[in-house]
Amino acid sequence: MLAIIPARGGSKGLPGKNIRPLCGKPLIAYTIEAAAKSKYITDVFVSTDSQEIAEIATEWGGWVPELRPNRLASDTAKSIDVIIYTISLLSEKFGKKYDSVVILQPTSPLRTECHIDESIELFHRKRADSVISYTEMEHPIFWSKYIDEELRFIDVFHNSMMSNRQEYKKTYLPNGAIYVVSTKQIETENLYSKKSFAYVMPRGASIDIDSDIDFKLAELLFLMQKNESL
């Protein structure tokens, strides 16, 4: 099975985040290592437009035979187009064909090989088109409000006035950490179908690094894990 790690070099929110050091390793290294430890993944491909990311990814065991073309390196480039291009590249240039792929964003450093393998096993068990990682929302979705130009609250949902947390079903959000998708489903240019299923991850493993605060939180969580293992 193929793992694709999309790692564009031009992050505007947090420049250089994909290779920024986190507890002694570049951020992307955690995802490369987790993919390499998976029981099911055979190839760990890193898709990037950055020579620096390519070199660091290679040092940590990623496969980066060439840089992503410019048309797939802009802010407007779609992730699905990057995945389709990568599958085509590996087929035409290297003769490699895959029935399914695992897409792993490099900004989820607490996602482990166990999470990846459990997602893949769910994918096969359900005979799914895709399995996508989710995490439980911290607060009920019905608490959500719009805020208008006058800073007034506007209900998003009609029943948002309900106040008892116990009355709500749990709600979940995709955390971006894992997408296991059949290549047939990818050809539709949509990762979701009626045969898509959720792999639920704990909140602590679901952090998606997009800011300095996220980095600090990830460092704290790693230190807590290290102390617990002593």
C-alpha positions in Angstrom: 0.0 0.0 0.0 1.2 3.5 -0.8 1.4 6.3 1.7 1.3 9.9 0.3 2.6 12.7 2.5 1.7 16.1 0.9 4.1 18.7 2.2 4.0 22.0 0.3 6.8 24.4 1.0 4.9 27.7 0.9 2.9 27.7 4.2 1.7 31.3 4.8 0.3 30.7 8.2 3.4 29.2 9.7 6.4 29.4 7.3 8.6 26.3 7.2 6.3 24.4 9.6 6.7 21.0 7.9 10.4 20.9 8.7 10.3 22.9 11.9 12.0 21.1 14.8 9.6 19.4 17.3 11.3 17.7 20.2 14.5 17.1 18.3 13.0 16.1 14.9 11.6 18.0 11.9 7.8 17.8 12.0 7.5 15.8 8.9 9.8 13.1 10.3 7.0 11.9 12.7 4.7 11.1 9.9 7.4 9.4 7.7 8.4 7.2 10.6 4.8 6.3 11.5 4.1 5.3 7.9 7.3 3.3 7.7 6.4 1.4 10.8 3.0 0.4 9.4 2.4 -3.3 8.8 0.7 -2.5 5.5 2.5 0.4 3.9 5.2 -0.5 1.4 6.1 2.9 0.0 6.2 6.3 1.7 6.0 9.0 -0.9 6.5 12.6 0.0 4.9 15.1 -2.4 6.6 18.5 -2.2 7.6 21.5 -4.2 10.5 22.3 -1.9 14.0 21.0 -2.4 14.8 21.6 1.3 11.7 19.5 2.4 12.7 16.9 -0.2 16.2 16.5 1.3 15.0 16.4 4.9 12.2 13.9 4.0 14.8 11.7 2.2 17.1 11.7 5.3 14.2 10.4 7.4 13.2 7.6 5.0 10.7 9.3 2.7 10.7 8.6 -1.1 11.0 11.8 -3.1 12.0 11.0 -6.6 11.1 14.4 -8.0 9.6 17.7 -6.9 5.9 18.5 -7.4 5.2 20.6 -10.6 4.5 24.3 -10.1 0.8 24.0 -11.1 0.3 21.8 -8.0 2.3 24.0 -5.6 0.1 27.1 -5.5 -2.4 28.1 -2.8 -5.3 27.2 -5.1 -4.0 23.7 -6.0 -6.4 21.0 -4.8 -5.2 18.1 -2.6 -7.1 15.6 -4.7 -5.2 16.8 -7.9 -1.9 16.2 -6.0 -3.0 12.7 -5.2 -4.2 11.9 -8.7 -0.9 13.2 -10.1 1.2 11.2 -7.7 -0.6 7.9 -8.5 -0.2 8.6 -12.2 3.5 9.5 -11.8 4.3 6.3 -9.9 2.4 4.2 -12.4 3.9 5.7 -15.6 7.4 6.4 -14.4 8.1 3.6 -11.9 5.6 0.9 -12.9 4.0 0.9 -9.5 0.2 0.4 -9.2 -1.8 0.5 -6.0 -5.4 -0.5 -5.2 -5.5 2.0 -2.4 -3.5 4.8 -0.8 -3.1 6.3 2.7 -2.9 10.1 2.7 -1.1 11.4 5.8 -0.7 15.1 6.4 2.7 16.0 8.0 1.1 18.3 10.6 -0.3 15.4 12.7 2.8 14.3 14.6 0.9 12.4 17.3 -0.8 10.1 14.9 1.1 6.7 15.2 1.5 3.6 13.1 -1.2 1.9 15.3 -3.7 4.5 14.3 -2.7 4.0 10.6 -2.9 0.3 10.8 -6.3 0.3 12.6 -7.6 2.6 9.8 -6.4 0.3 7.1 -7.9 -2.7 8.9 -11.2 -0.9 9.1 -11.0 0.0 5.4 -10.6 -3.7 4.5 -13.1 -5.0 7.0 -15.8 -2.6 5.8 -14.8 -3.1 2.1 -14.9 0.7 2.1 -14.3 3.3 -0.6 -12.6 5.4 2.1 -11.9 5.5 5.8 -11.3 9.0 7.2 -10.1 9.9 10.7 -12.4 11.9 13.0 -12.2 13.1 16.5 -15.0 14.0 19.0 -15.9 17.7 19.2 -15.1 19.3 22.5 -18.4 21.2 22.7 -21.9 20.3 21.3 -22.2 21.6 17.8 -25.6 23.2 18.7 -23.8 25.7 20.9 -22.4 27.3 17.7 -23.4 30.9 16.9 -22.9 33.3 14.0 -21.8 36.8 15.1 -22.9 39.7 12.8 -21.4 43.1 12.1 -23.0 44.5 15.3 -21.5 41.6 17.4 -25.0 40.1 17.9 -25.4 36.3 18.4 -27.4 34.5 15.7 -28.4 30.8 16.2 -26.9 28.4 13.7 -29.3 25.7 14.6 -33.0 26.0 15.6 -32.5 23.8 18.7 -29.4 25.6 19.9 -31.2 26.9 23.0 -31.0 23.5 24.5 -28.6 23.8 27.5 -28.2 20.3 28.9 -25.0 18.7 27.5 -26.5 15.3 28.3 -29.2 15.8 25.7 -26.8 15.9 22.8 -25.5 13.1 20.7 -21.7 13.2 20.3 -20.5 15.0 17.2 -17.3 14.6 15.4 -15.0 16.5 13.1 -12.4 15.2 10.5 -9.0 15.7 12.0 -7.0 15.5 8.8 -4.6 12.8 10.1 -5.5 9.8 8.0 -7.3 9.1 4.7 -7.4 5.6 3.5 -8.9 5.7 0.0 -9.3 3.2 -2.9 -7.7 4.4 -6.2 -11.1 3.9 -7.8 -12.7 6.3 -5.4 -9.8 8.8 -6.0 -10.6 8.7 -9.7 -14.0 10.3 -8.9 -12.1 13.3 -7.5 -13.9 12.9 -4.2 -12.6 11.2 -1.1 -16.1 10.6 0.3 -18.9 8.2 -0.9 -21.8 6.2 0.6 -19.1 3.6 1.5 -17.0 6.0 3.6 -16.4 5.3 7.2 -15.0 7.1 10.2 -12.0 6.0 12.2 -12.3 7.8 15.6 -9.1 9.1 17.1 -8.6 10.5 20.6 -8.3 14.3 20.9 -4.8 14.1 22.2 -3.6 12.3 19.1 -5.6 14.6 16.7 -3.6 17.8 17.1 -3.2 19.5 13.7 -0.2 21.9 13.8 -1.0 25.3 12.2 0.3 27.8 14.7 2.9 28.4 17.3 0.4 27.5 20.0 -0.1 24.1 18.3 3.6 23.5 18.3 3.8 24.3 22.0 0.9 22.0 22.7 2.4 19.2 20.7 5.7 19.6 22.6 3.8 19.4 25.9 1.9 16.2 24.8 5.2 14.5 23.7 6.8 15.4 27.1 3.8 14.0 28.9 4.0 10.7 26.9 7.7 10.5 27.6 7.2 10.9 31.3 4.4 8.4 31.4 6.6 5.8 29.7 9.4 6.2 32.3 
